[in-house]
Amino acid sequence: MKQMGQIDTEPFVKALTGRRRYNKEEAEQIALETCSLWQKDLGDPHWYPFKIVTIGGKSKVQLC
């Protein structure tokens, strides 16, 4: 059962097995590792997924 605030691994598994690059067991392991990292970041109040880059005097927001 998925809890509120928890990342669902199923879309990751579908994406990884859909490309036929990984079998289901490998895809589940990779998805679990990725979601665990993301969940850790989301729990950190100081984490910010974007950075502001200034190029030629113009500021631009980028994903980290």
Gaussian input, Z-matrix of N, CA and C with variables (Angstrom, degrees):
# hf/3-21g

backbone

0 1
 N
 C     1     B1
 C     2     B2     1     A1
 N     3     B3     2     A2     1     D1
 C     4     B4     3     A3     2     D2
 C     5     B5     4     A4     3     D3
 N     6     B6     5     A5     4     D4
 C     7     B7     6     A6     5     D5
 C     8     B8     7     A7     6     D6
 N     9     B9     8     A8     7     D7
 C    10    B10     9     A9     8     D8
 C    11    B11    10    A10     9     D9
 N    12    B12    11    A11    10    D10
 C    13    B13    12    A12    11    D11
 C    14    B14    13    A13    12    D12
 N    15    B15    14    A14    13    D13
 C    16    B16    15    A15    14    D14
 C    17    B17    16    A16    15    D15
 N    18    B18    17    A17    16    D16
 C    19    B19    18    A18    17    D17
 C    20    B20    19    A19    18    D18
 N    21    B21    20    A20    19    D19
 C    22    B22    21    A21    20    D20
 C    23    B23    22    A22    21    D21
 N    24    B24    23    A23    22    D22
 C    25    B25    24    A24    23    D23
 C    26    B26    25    A25    24    D24
 N    27    B27    26    A26    25    D25
 C    28    B28    27    A27    26    D26
 C    29    B29    28    A28    27    D27
 N    30    B30    29    A29    28    D28
 C    31    B31    30    A30    29    D29
 C    32    B32    31    A31    30    D30
 N    33    B33    32    A32    31    D31
 C    34    B34    33    A33    32    D32
 C    35    B35    34    A34    33    D33
 N    36    B36    35    A35    34    D34
 C    37    B37    36    A36    35    D35
 C    38    B38    37    A37    36    D36
 N    39    B39    38    A38    37    D37
 C    40    B40    39    A39    38    D38
 C    41    B41    40    A40    39    D39
 N    42    B42    41    A41    40    D40
 C    43    B43    42    A42    41    D41
 C    44    B44    43    A43    42    D42
 N    45    B45    44    A44    43    D43
 C    46    B46    45    A45    44    D44
 C    47    B47    46    A46    45    D45
 N    48    B48    47    A47    46    D46
 C    49    B49    48    A48    47    D47
 C    50    B50    49    A49    48    D48
 N    51    B51    50    A50    49    D49
 C    52    B52    51    A51    50    D50
 C    53    B53    52    A52    51    D51
 N    54    B54    53    A53    52    D52
 C    55    B55    54    A54    53    D53
 C    56    B56    55    A55    54    D54
 N    57    B57    56    A56    55    D55
 C    58    B58    57    A57    56    D56
 C    59    B59    58    A58    57    D57
 N    60    B60    59    A59    58    D58
 C    61    B61    60    A60    59    D59
 C    62    B62    61    A61    60    D60
 N    63    B63    62    A62    61    D61
 C    64    B64    63    A63    62    D62
 C    65    B65    64    A64    63    D63
 N    66    B66    65    A65    64    D64
 C    67    B67    66    A66    65    D65
 C    68    B68    67    A67    66    D66
 N    69    B69    68    A68    67    D67
 C    70    B70    69    A69    68    D68
 C    71    B71    70    A70    69    D69
 N    72    B72    71    A71    70    D70
 C    73    B73    72    A72    71    D71
 C    74    B74    73    A73    72    D72
 N    75    B75    74    A74    73    D73
 C    76    B76    75    A75    74    D74
 C    77    B77    76    A76    75    D75
 N    78    B78    77    A77    76    D76
 C    79    B79    78    A78    77    D77
 C    80    B80    79    A79    78    D78
 N    81    B81    80    A80    79    D79
 C    82    B82    81    A81    80    D80
 C    83    B83    82    A82    81    D81
 N    84    B84    83    A83    82    D82
 C    85    B85    84    A84    83    D83
 C    86    B86    85    A85    84    D84
 N    87    B87    86    A86    85    D85
 C    88    B88    87    A87    86    D86
 C    89    B89    88    A88    87    D87
 N    90    B90    89    A89    88    D88
 C    91    B91    90    A90    89    D89
 C    92    B92    91    A91    90    D90
 N    93    B93    92    A92    91    D91
 C    94    B94    93    A93    92    D92
 C    95    B95    94    A94    93    D93
 N    96    B96    95    A95    94    D94
 C    97    B97    96    A96    95    D95
 C    98    B98    97    A97    96    D96
 N    99    B99    98    A98    97    D97
 C   100   B100    99    A99    98    D98
 C   101   B101   100   A100    99    D99
 N   102   B102   101   A101   100   D100
 C   103   B103   102   A102   101   D101
 C   104   B104   103   A103   102   D102
 N   105   B105   104   A104   103   D103
 C   106   B106   105   A105   104   D104
 C   107   B107   106   A106   105   D105
 N   108   B108   107   A107   106   D106
 C   109   B109   108   A108   107   D107
 C   110   B110   109   A109   108   D108
 N   111   B111   110   A110   109   D109
 C   112   B112   111   A111   110   D110
 C   113   B113   112   A112   111   D111
 N   114   B114   113   A113   112   D112
 C   115   B115   114   A114   113   D113
 C   116   B116   115   A115   114   D114
 N   117   B117   116   A116   115   D115
 C   118   B118   117   A117   116   D116
 C   119   B119   118   A118   117   D117
 N   120   B120   119   A119   118   D118
 C   121   B121   120   A120   119   D119
 C   122   B122   121   A121   120   D120
 N   123   B123   122   A122   121   D121
 C   124   B124   123   A123   122   D122
 C   125   B125   124   A124   123   D123
 N   126   B126   125   A125   124   D124
 C   127   B127   126   A126   125   D125
 C   128   B128   127   A127   126   D126
 N   129   B129   128   A128   127   D127
 C   130   B130   129   A129   128   D128
 C   131   B131   130   A130   129   D129
 N   132   B132   131   A131   130   D130
 C   133   B133   132   A132   131   D131
 C   134   B134   133   A133   132   D132
 N   135   B135   134   A134   133   D133
 C   136   B136   135   A135   134   D134
 C   137   B137   136   A136   135   D135
 N   138   B138   137   A137   136   D136
 C   139   B139   138   A138   137   D137
 C   140   B140   139   A139   138   D138
 N   141   B141   140   A140   139   D139
 C   142   B142   141   A141   140   D140
 C   143   B143   142   A142   141   D141
 N   144   B144   143   A143   142   D142
 C   145   B145   144   A144   143   D143
 C   146   B146   145   A145   144   D144
 N   147   B147   146   A146   145   D145
 C   148   B148   147   A147   146   D146
 C   149   B149   148   A148   147   D147
 N   150   B150   149   A149   148   D148
 C   151   B151   150   A150   149   D149
 C   152   B152   151   A151   150   D150
 N   153   B153   152   A152   151   D151
 C   154   B154   153   A153   152   D152
 C   155   B155   154   A154   153   D153
 N   156   B156   155   A155   154   D154
 C   157   B157   156   A156   155   D155
 C   158   B158   157   A157   156   D156
 N   159   B159   158   A158   157   D157
 C   160   B160   159   A159   158   D158
 C   161   B161   160   A160   159   D159
 N   162   B162   161   A161   160   D160
 C   163   B163   162   A162   161   D161
 C   164   B164   163   A163   162   D162
 N   165   B165   164   A164   163   D163
 C   166   B166   165   A165   164   D164
 C   167   B167   166   A166   165   D165
 N   168   B168   167   A167   166   D166
 C   169   B169   168   A168   167   D167
 C   170   B170   169   A169   168   D168
 N   171   B171   170   A170   169   D169
 C   172   B172   171   A171   170   D170
 C   173   B173   172   A172   171   D171
 N   174   B174   173   A173   172   D172
 C   175   B175   174   A174   173   D173
 C   176   B176   175   A175   174   D174
 N   177   B177   176   A176   175   D175
 C   178   B178   177   A177   176   D176
 C   179   B179   178   A178   177   D177
 N   180   B180   179   A179   178   D178
 C   181   B181   180   A180   179   D179
 C   182   B182   181   A181   180   D180
 N   183   B183   182   A182   181   D181
 C   184   B184   183   A183   182   D182
 C   185   B185   184   A184   183   D183
 N   186   B186   185   A185   184   D184
 C   187   B187   186   A186   185   D185
 C   188   B188   187   A187   186   D186
 N   189   B189   188   A188   187   D187
 C   190   B190   189   A189   188   D188
 C   191   B191   190   A190   189   D189

   B1=1.4434
   B2=1.5305
   B3=1.3253
   B4=1.4608
   B5=1.5193
   B6=1.3308
   B7=1.4511
   B8=1.5214
   B9=1.3200
   B10=1.4574
   B11=1.5219
   B12=1.3152
   B13=1.4574
   B14=1.5122
   B15=1.3335
   B16=1.4538
   B17=1.5318
   B18=1.3102
   B19=1.4678
   B20=1.5198
   B21=1.3171
   B22=1.4574
   B23=1.5258
   B24=1.3228
   B25=1.4710
   B26=1.5300
   B27=1.3212
   B28=1.4678
   B29=1.5369
   B30=1.3400
   B31=1.4702
   B32=1.5334
   B33=1.3230
   B34=1.4610
   B35=1.5228
   B36=1.3268
   B37=1.4667
   B38=1.5226
   B39=1.3299
   B40=1.4694
   B41=1.5240
   B42=1.3269
   B43=1.4638
   B44=1.5249
   B45=1.3140
   B46=1.4653
   B47=1.5258
   B48=1.3169
   B49=1.4656
   B50=1.5206
   B51=1.3282
   B52=1.4584
   B53=1.5182
   B54=1.2955
   B55=1.4624
   B56=1.5277
   B57=1.3187
   B58=1.4723
   B59=1.5241
   B60=1.3048
   B61=1.4618
   B62=1.5236
   B63=1.3385
   B64=1.4599
   B65=1.5197
   B66=1.3410
   B67=1.4511
   B68=1.5253
   B69=1.3176
   B70=1.4640
   B71=1.5275
   B72=1.3227
   B73=1.4726
   B74=1.5333
   B75=1.3450
   B76=1.4690
   B77=1.5297
   B78=1.3217
   B79=1.4645
   B80=1.5267
   B81=1.3241
   B82=1.4696
   B83=1.5208
   B84=1.3345
   B85=1.4645
   B86=1.5355
   B87=1.3141
   B88=1.4681
   B89=1.5263
   B90=1.3198
   B91=1.4764
   B92=1.5217
   B93=1.3186
   B94=1.4603
   B95=1.5242
   B96=1.3353
   B97=1.4725
   B98=1.5274
   B99=1.3269
   B100=1.4640
   B101=1.5244
   B102=1.3158
   B103=1.4666
   B104=1.5240
   B105=1.3278
   B106=1.4653
   B107=1.5205
   B108=1.3326
   B109=1.4640
   B110=1.5261
   B111=1.3089
   B112=1.4604
   B113=1.5228
   B114=1.3291
   B115=1.4671
   B116=1.5242
   B117=1.3380
   B118=1.4610
   B119=1.5306
   B120=1.3218
   B121=1.4661
   B122=1.5293
   B123=1.3247
   B124=1.4620
   B125=1.5286
   B126=1.3243
   B127=1.4508
   B128=1.5186
   B129=1.3406
   B130=1.4591
   B131=1.5277
   B132=1.3404
   B133=1.4701
   B134=1.5351
   B135=1.3145
   B136=1.4662
   B137=1.5318
   B138=1.3241
   B139=1.4634
   B140=1.5210
   B141=1.3237
   B142=1.4524
   B143=1.5293
   B144=1.3240
   B145=1.4639
   B146=1.5283
   B147=1.3179
   B148=1.4520
   B149=1.5184
   B150=1.3234
   B151=1.4574
   B152=1.5236
   B153=1.3071
   B154=1.4625
   B155=1.5185
   B156=1.3176
   B157=1.4592
   B158=1.5127
   B159=1.3258
   B160=1.4579
   B161=1.5256
   B162=1.3290
   B163=1.4628
   B164=1.5263
   B165=1.3101
   B166=1.4670
   B167=1.5219
   B168=1.3132
   B169=1.4581
   B170=1.5216
   B171=1.3329
   B172=1.4721
   B173=1.5242
   B174=1.3139
   B175=1.4574
   B176=1.5194
   B177=1.3187
   B178=1.4616
   B179=1.5211
   B180=1.3303
   B181=1.4557
   B182=1.5184
   B183=1.3425
   B184=1.4570
   B185=1.5190
   B186=1.3258
   B187=1.4521
   B188=1.5201
   B189=1.3065
   B190=1.4685
   B191=1.5059
   A1=108.86
   A2=115.97
   A3=122.10
   A4=108.71
   A5=116.17
   A6=120.94
   A7=109.52
   A8=115.77
   A9=121.54
   A10=109.23
   A11=117.78
   A12=121.96
   A13=113.93
   A14=117.95
   A15=121.57
   A16=109.41
   A17=116.00
   A18=120.82
   A19=109.00
   A20=116.99
   A21=123.34
   A22=109.52
   A23=117.83
   A24=121.72
   A25=112.63
   A26=117.97
   A27=120.67
   A28=113.62
   A29=121.36
   A30=119.36
   A31=112.63
   A32=116.99
   A33=120.35
   A34=110.40
   A35=116.53
   A36=121.11
   A37=109.81
   A38=116.92
   A39=120.61
   A40=111.46
   A41=116.63
   A42=120.06
   A43=111.49
   A44=117.05
   A45=120.37
   A46=112.49
   A47=118.14
   A48=119.92
   A49=111.33
   A50=117.11
   A51=120.75
   A52=112.82
   A53=116.68
   A54=120.66
   A55=111.76
   A56=115.95
   A57=123.02
   A58=112.15
   A59=114.81
   A60=120.12
   A61=110.34
   A62=115.71
   A63=121.31
   A64=109.52
   A65=116.37
   A66=118.49
   A67=107.89
   A68=118.00
   A69=121.84
   A70=112.01
   A71=118.46
   A72=121.22
   A73=110.97
   A74=116.51
   A75=120.16
   A76=110.76
   A77=116.38
   A78=121.33
   A79=110.75
   A80=116.96
   A81=120.21
   A82=111.12
   A83=117.16
   A84=121.24
   A85=110.77
   A86=117.24
   A87=121.77
   A88=110.04
   A89=116.63
   A90=120.71
   A91=110.67
   A92=117.09
   A93=120.73
   A94=111.17
   A95=117.22
   A96=121.17
   A97=110.94
   A98=116.76
   A99=121.28
   A100=111.28
   A101=116.43
   A102=120.45
   A103=111.22
   A104=117.64
   A105=120.51
   A106=110.79
   A107=116.92
   A108=120.70
   A109=110.82
   A110=116.15
   A111=120.11
   A112=110.59
   A113=116.87
   A114=120.38
   A115=110.03
   A116=116.65
   A117=120.82
   A118=110.15
   A119=116.62
   A120=120.56
   A121=111.54
   A122=117.00
   A123=120.75
   A124=112.06
   A125=117.38
   A126=121.42
   A127=113.77
   A128=116.76
   A129=121.87
   A130=109.12
   A131=117.96
   A132=119.56
   A133=113.34
   A134=118.48
   A135=121.58
   A136=112.59
   A137=117.22
   A138=121.13
   A139=108.95
   A140=115.85
   A141=122.28
   A142=107.21
   A143=119.30
   A144=121.66
   A145=115.33
   A146=117.82
   A147=121.25
   A148=110.33
   A149=115.74
   A150=119.76
   A151=107.34
   A152=115.81
   A153=121.32
   A154=108.18
   A155=115.83
   A156=123.15
   A157=107.89
   A158=116.94
   A159=121.38
   A160=108.69
   A161=115.09
   A162=121.44
   A163=107.03
   A164=115.50
   A165=120.17
   A166=112.68
   A167=118.00
   A168=121.90
   A169=114.22
   A170=117.66
   A171=120.93
   A172=109.00
   A173=116.36
   A174=121.23
   A175=109.81
   A176=114.70
   A177=121.04
   A178=108.39
   A179=117.83
   A180=122.41
   A181=109.15
   A182=116.80
   A183=122.41
   A184=109.42
   A185=115.28
   A186=120.10
   A187=108.62
   A188=116.60
   A189=120.67
   A190=110.50
   D1=133.92
   D2=179.26
   D3=-85.91
   D4=133.19
   D5=178.47
   D6=-97.53
   D7=157.53
   D8=177.16
   D9=-57.70
   D10=129.90
   D11=178.84
   D12=89.45
   D13=-2.73
   D14=178.86
   D15=-95.67
   D16=141.92
   D17=179.13
   D18=-81.18
   D19=133.29
   D20=179.85
   D21=-83.22
   D22=125.29
   D23=-177.74
   D24=-81.72
   D25=-18.19
   D26=-173.35
   D27=-57.84
   D28=-43.11
   D29=177.67
   D30=-61.82
   D31=-33.35
   D32=178.00
   D33=-67.94
   D34=-43.27
   D35=179.23
   D36=-61.62
   D37=-44.61
   D38=179.29
   D39=-61.12
   D40=-42.54
   D41=-179.91
   D42=-65.93
   D43=-40.52
   D44=-177.66
   D45=-73.40
   D46=-35.95
   D47=178.61
   D48=-82.54
   D49=-24.45
   D50=179.91
   D51=-64.16
   D52=-28.67
   D53=179.57
   D54=-84.91
   D55=-3.91
   D56=-178.35
   D57=59.26
   D58=23.97
   D59=178.64
   D60=-85.31
   D61=-31.54
   D62=-177.58
   D63=-129.57
   D64=147.61
   D65=172.48
   D66=-78.69
   D67=173.24
   D68=-173.05
   D69=-60.70
   D70=-40.81
   D71=-178.47
   D72=-65.74
   D73=-44.04
   D74=178.26
   D75=-64.51
   D76=-42.22
   D77=-179.77
   D78=-63.04
   D79=-41.41
   D80=178.67
   D81=-63.21
   D82=-40.50
   D83=179.76
   D84=-65.43
   D85=-45.82
   D86=179.81
   D87=-64.19
   D88=-43.31
   D89=179.40
   D90=-62.53
   D91=-42.01
   D92=179.60
   D93=-63.90
   D94=-42.60
   D95=178.54
   D96=-63.84
   D97=-44.90
   D98=-179.61
   D99=-63.55
   D100=-46.60
   D101=-179.16
   D102=-65.78
   D103=-34.75
   D104=177.64
   D105=-63.60
   D106=-42.16
   D107=177.55
   D108=-63.66
   D109=-45.38
   D110=-179.81
   D111=-64.58
   D112=-40.45
   D113=-179.34
   D114=-63.34
   D115=-39.00
   D116=177.70
   D117=-62.67
   D118=-44.86
   D119=178.86
   D120=-62.47
   D121=-42.90
   D122=-178.99
   D123=-65.24
   D124=-27.42
   D125=179.06
   D126=-79.82
   D127=-12.26
   D128=-178.98
   D129=-89.06
   D130=115.42
   D131=-177.21
   D132=-67.56
   D133=-15.62
   D134=-179.70
   D135=-94.17
   D136=-5.60
   D137=-179.19
   D138=-78.16
   D139=136.25
   D140=178.38
   D141=-134.71
   D142=121.42
   D143=-171.88
   D144=-75.48
   D145=-0.77
   D146=-178.00
   D147=-124.74
   D148=154.48
   D149=171.36
   D150=-129.62
   D151=150.73
   D152=180.00
   D153=-100.86
   D154=122.72
   D155=-178.39
   D156=-112.96
   D157=132.74
   D158=177.81
   D159=-108.41
   D160=120.01
   D161=179.76
   D162=-127.07
   D163=121.46
   D164=178.00
   D165=59.17
   D166=34.52
   D167=178.63
   D168=82.69
   D169=-2.34
   D170=178.61
   D171=-106.96
   D172=132.79
   D173=177.73
   D174=-90.03
   D175=141.05
   D176=-179.09
   D177=-138.93
   D178=139.99
   D179=178.51
   D180=-93.77
   D181=131.84
   D182=178.70
   D183=-127.88
   D184=150.19
   D185=171.62
   D186=-72.84
   D187=142.50
   D188=178.05
   D189=-80.12

